Amino acid sequence: MPSTPGSPCLLTAAAVAVALGTSLVSPAFATAQLTTPDRATSFDRPGGPFPGPLPSPTLTATKIKDGFNFLEGPTWDAATQTLLLTNIHDGTGPHKVQPSDILRYTPGDGTFTTFLSGSGSNGLALSRDGKSVLAATHDQRSVSSYDLATKQRTTLAATYQGHLFNSPNDLTQSADGTVYFTDPDFQRADRPDEMSGCTGVYRISDGAVSLIDDTIREPNGIELSPDGKTLYVGGNATGNIYRYPVNPDGSTGPRTDFTSLDGTDGGTIDCAGNVYQITYGDGKVHVFSPSGQTLGTISAGPDATNVTFGGADRRTLYITSGVPSSGGDSGNFGLYRIRLDVPGWPY
């Protein structure tokens, strides 16, 4: 996944110095280091290393606002300098399917507005061209795309081999437009199981849906490394984070275990390839180097669900999580944030 013009990973020398608190380095050298996924805990430079992504191994995020029912899927829209996120409501109708809306948070004035009512979404990801938001849409048991200008919905994947998915949950997109997504059964509600008890990981390429893995129980968060050569998937019910090598055609090789956690949920990646993985119950973001070394944790509220980078320099980490006084299951969720030392990878 090569960096593209405008990506926060292609920082100028001055921006690198400001973002990482170091002396000035050459633009070519800075870019090479920030886009090399092997270098996670330190960025070599003349005169000494850059710091890792966390100012401290144990951090606590600050709550921006609570009072939401169940937040998920934050993704940053660089064009408008706003954050899009999903607010999922309690199940309704004969099958108890959970309706949801896409909200827009504007850091500049601190406002939250409804971008799209009835989106039916869970996880979100901005498209590579920045013109639409991709959505794991459990309302139709599909993967969808919403045009940011018109809000028109397009279905990207409706079925696999003629069978409806369970409830697509999280997704990411590669540089060539391939979409990877997870399909647990959390929001299938009382609708029939058409996957014979399997929950899976899939990819969409040129309109065709391919199965990557149907042996992970409740796969959840899914992320690509900055170079596009590694796919990470969190197994919510297994407690493991898995990784798959990604081939040039977008297909994946055999999976291996990356690390083990309890109750994984959403995740993200920074420009150095460090992996940020949520654990739902304790409300923490666990940060790992690409080699699996533990770098630290960031605490939010209980029942944390997802995480993404945003801000003009992509150094603000946004976390959707429950509120400590009551817990997320009571219908009180909030958005949290914290500033970090390495910018996040856009996708």
Secondary structure, 3 states (H helix, E strand, C coil): CCCCCCCCCCCCHHHHHHHHCCCCCCHHHHHHHHCCCCCCCCECCCCCCECCCCCCCEEECEEEEEEECCEEEEEEECCCCEEEEEEECCCECCCCECCEEEEEEECCCCEEEEEECCCCEEEEEECCCCCEEEEEECCCCEEEEEECCCCCEEEEECEECCEECCCCCCEEECCCCCEEEEECCCCCCCCCCCCCCCCEEEEEECCEEEEEECCCCCEEEEEECCCCCEEEEEECCCCEEEEEEECCCCCECCCEEEEECCCEEEEEEECCCCEEEEECCCCEEEEECCCCCEEEEEECCCCCCEEEEECCCCCEEEEEEECCCCCHHHCCEEEEEEECCCCECCC
